[in-house]
Amino acid sequence: MDTELIAVCAVQIFVLALVVMAIVVYLLRNLMCRSRLDVVGRTLVITGCDSTLGFDLARRYDQLGFRVYAGFDNTAGEAAVRLQADASSRLRIIPLDVTCTSSLAAAAKLVKEQLPPSEKGLWALINAATYCVCGELEWQTQKHCEQQFRVNYVGVVDSIRIFLPLLKSGKGRIINVGSLAGGHNDPEPGLSIYSGTKHAVEGLSEALRFELARVGVDVSLIQPDGSFLDRCLFDQHHKKMNEMWNEMTPELRLANQEIFIAYHDRVAKSKSEELEMDELENATRAQAPTIPVYLRRCFDDALMTKSPSDVYVAVPGCATRFRISLLFCIPSGLRQYIVQRKYKHNIANILKV
């Protein structure tokens, strides 16, 4: 009996020791993987710097010591001029249109030619170029649908394909900007086309991660919530709204007039509130980035840790994260009811669901 008791105790102690050892190894490995890399001598390419997100990322990583190539559709625009004035000599403004393969090829050639001999290749490509049109599927024009797909998905694919040789040479990493609206957890009615393009980016990132693992290129997906991106995605809202209305058939206008007006009034109100916030921030914009801390940390981690995570969910707090997780877990019927209730409330209770 004593022998059996000793044997049981020995097994329990052995199992406990294994558990403790596994926890210690996990913590040490996680600590080592999360340690920061030296940024000196590393080159980044950032697309979509005409937008708030790309602009602030380019400025931040220039300030941290990276060599940054900031891609602009319009290199003579106000944003490009302001960024160049604020930046160090390391930052380069380059023309880069993600919808034009010749523009991408010219940018990749320029980066390759200007890489210093000490760098084997490109450290990171941040695909921040994004295009969004607010409105239900049947409201949007063919041009709106095609442009969102061309910028948000095809532009990401072409950017990766063209810069991939440099990324492979530098054992670098790809950081794609998705959206919570592009996943299963946080559907956003009124952004069906935009959500579809971001869902495609999510699938691309997942498969590409396994394809490129053998050549030492990491792929991370950052999924911001909509509260920050409203400011940089909903540009020219009234122009796009008028284009939709002008191309609608008389029957479609009659059936959707009240909902159409209510929905776009809500978007315009949200945009005006963001612009008021921007006016308050303009005085300090040159010194401090406008990227929220929770979103900035995701990009920093994806860019500067030894072992970046596959997916970063960039939300402002635990309550939002819990809500998103809860939506994913509950039955689909209840989930649909909650989302529709939210959409109905947001458009002034006009939608009958």
N, C-alpha and C positions, 0 to 999 in steps of 0.2 A: 504493500500500500504506500509506504514511504517512497519506494522507488518510482511508482507511477506518479505520485504527487511531484516529485523532483523533476520527472520528465515533462510533465505538463507545465510546470513553472519555467523550465528551460525553454520550451517551445514558445511560451508567451513572451519571455524576455527577448528571445531571438526575433520574433515578429515585431515587437515594439522597437527593437533596435533598428530593424529594417525600415520601419516607418519613419523613425526619427532621422535615419541616414538619408532617406529619400527626400524628406522635407528640407534637410540641410543642403543637399545637392541641388534641389530645385531653386532654393533661395540664392545660393551662390551662383548658379548658372544664370538665373534671371538678373542678378546684380551685375554680372560680367557682361551679359548681352545688352543691358540697358546703359552701360557706361558710354559716355559720349566720345565721339571721334574728333580728331583734330581737323578743323575746317580749313586750315591753311593748305593751299595747293589743290583745292578741289573746285571743279567748274560745274555750274548749273545752267540749264536752259529752262526758262519759264515761259510758257505760252499764255496768251490772253492778258497781257499786262495793261491793256486799255481799260480793263475792269478794275474795280476796287480790290478784289482778291489778289489778282496777279500783280498789281501795282505794289501793294503792301508787302507781299511775299518777296518781290524783287528788292525792295528797299531794306527789308529786315535782314535778308541773308547777305546783302552787300555790307551792311553795318557789322554783321558778325564775322566777316572776313572771307566769305566765299568769292570766287570770280563768277559774276552773274551775267548771263546773256538774257536780256529782257525783250521778249518778242512783242511787237506792237503791229497792229494793222495799219496805224497811222503814226509814223515816226516823227511827223512834224506837228502832231496834236499837242494840246495843252498838257495832258498827262505825261507824255514822253519828255517834253521839255522840262516839266517840273521835276520828274524823277532824275533826269540827268543832272540838273542843277543841284539836287540834294545829295547825289550819290558820290562815291569815291571814284578814283580813276580806274578801279577794277571793273566797274559795271559798264557793259556795252548795250546800247540801244540798237536793236536789229529789226528790220522789217520781217514780219513772220505772219503769214495768213494761213491758218491750219486747213482752210478749204482749198488751197492751191498747192499742188505737189511741187511745182517749180519753185515756189517761195520757200517751202520746207527744205528742198534740196539745196537751194542757195544758202540758206541759214546753216545747214549742217556742214556744207563745204567751208563756209566762213569760220565756223567754230573749230573745225579740224585744222585749218590753216593757222589759226591763232593760238592753238593750244601750246603752252610752253613745253620744251623737251622733257621737263621733269614729270609731266603728267602723261600717263599712258592712254588716257581716254576721258570720257565724260563721266562725272560722278553721278549726276541725277538729271532726269527730265521730269518737270512738274507740269502736267497737263491741266492748266487752270482755265483755258479758253472755254467759255460756256455761253450758250444763247438760249433765251427763254421767251416764249410768247404765252401770256395768260389767256386762257379761254378754253371752253369745251371743244371736243374734237370736231363736231360738225360746224362750229363757228370759224375755225381757223382756215386760212387760205392754203392752197397747195404750196405756195412759196414759203409760208410760215412753217409748215410741216417739214418740207425738204431742208430748209436752212437749219432747223433744230437738229435734224438727223445728221446733216453734213458737218456741223460744228461739233456737236456733243459726242458723236460716235465715230463717224468716218474720219474727222479731224484727229481724234485720239489715235485711231488705228494707223493713219498715215504718219503722224508724228513719231510714234513708236517705231514703225517700220523703217523710217528714214534715219532716225538717230540711233537705231539699235547697234550698228557696227561700232560706233563710238562708245556706247554703253557697255558692250561686251569687252572692248579693249580696256575700259576703266574699271571693270567689275562693279559697275554702278547700280543704280536703282531707278525704278519708274514709280512715280507717284501720280495716280489718277484721282481726279476730283469727281466723286459721284454725288449722290444726294439721298437723304432718308426717303424722299418722295419716290426714289427709284427702286426701293426695296419692298419687301412684303409687309414691313412693320408699320409704316407710316404713310398710307396712301393719301394723295391730295387731289380731290376732285377739282377739275378746272385746269389741271396740269397733266393731262393724260399723255400728250405727245412728249412733253419734257420728261415725265416720269419714265416713259418707254425708252427714251434714249439713255437715261441714266441707269436703268435696269440692264440695258445692253452693255454699258461700261462695266457694271458689276460682274456680269458673266464673262466678259472679256478678261478682266483682271484675274478672276478665279482660275481660268484655264491657262492664261499666260504665265501665271506664277509657277505652274508645274513645268511648262515648256522651257522656261528660262532658268530654272534652278540649276540645270546641268552646266550652264555657262557662267554661273555666278552673278546673275542679275536678279535683284529682288524686285518684287512688285507689291505695292501697297495701295489700298483704296481708302480714301478719306470721305466719309459721308456726313457733310454738314447738315444741320437743320435749316429751315427756311428763314429763320429770323434775321440772320446776317446777310444771306445771299439776296434777299429782296432788294437791297440797295444797289447791287451791281448787275442784276439780271433783268430787272423790269424797266430798263431804259426805253425811251420812246413809246411809252405805254399807250398814250392817246393816238399816236400815229398808227400803231398796230391795230388798235380797236377800230379806228375808222376804216382801215383796209379790210377788216373782217366784215364790217357792216355794209360796205360798198359792194362786196362780192357775194353777199347773201342773196338768195332768191326771195321774192316777195313772200312766198309761203313760209320760208324759214324765219324771216324777220317777224312776221305776224305771230308765229308760234313761240318765239323766244324773246320778244322785245322786253318784257318786264324783267325776266331773269338776266338777260344780257346787260341791261342798264344797271341793275342792282349789283351784279357780280363785278363789273368794271368800276363802279363807284367805290366798292370796297377795296379793290386793288389800288385805285388812285389815292384813296384815303391813307392806305398803308404806306404808299410811296411818299406822300406829302409829309407824313410823320417822320419817315426816315430822313427826308431832306432837311427837316427842321433840326434833327439831331446832327446831321452833317454840318449845318451852319454853325452849331455850337462847337463842333470839333475842328473846324477849319483853322482856328487860331493856333492850335497845337498840332495840326496834321503833319507839319514838316518835322516835328521832333518825335512824335509818338505814333505808332501804327494803330490803325483802327480795327485790326483783326481782334476779335474777342480772345481772351486768354485761353479758353478751353479749345478753340480752334487752332490757335497758334501752337499750343503744346502738341497737338496731333501732327502737324507738319514738322515741328522740331524733332519729334520722336522718329517719324518716318525717315527723316533726312539725316539725322546725326547719331542715332544709336547703332551699335554694332549689329544688332539683330532686330530689324523693325517688325512690327506686327503686320499681319495680313490685311486687317480691316480696322479702321478707326471710326468709331461712332462719335461725332463731335456734337455734343448737346450741352446746354448751359448748366444742367444740374441733375441731381439724382432723381428728382420728381419726374422730369421729362424722360429720362432713361427708363424709369419704372413704367411710365405710361406706354412707351413704345413696346417694351417687353410684354406688358399685359395685353396689348392689342394683338400681338403675335400668338399668344397662348390661348386666348378665349375662342369659343366656337365662331365659325365664320359668319353665321347669321347674326349673332350679337355684335360682332365686329363691324359688319356692314351697317347695322342700325346706328351704332355710335358714330361712325364716320359720316353717314348721311345726316344725322342730327346736327353734327358740327357744320357741315356744308350748308344745311338749311338755315342755321342760325347766322352764319357769316354773310348770307345774301338776303338778310332782312326778312326771313320767313316767307319768301315768295315761292321757293321750291316746294312742291307738294310731294312728300314722300310718306 
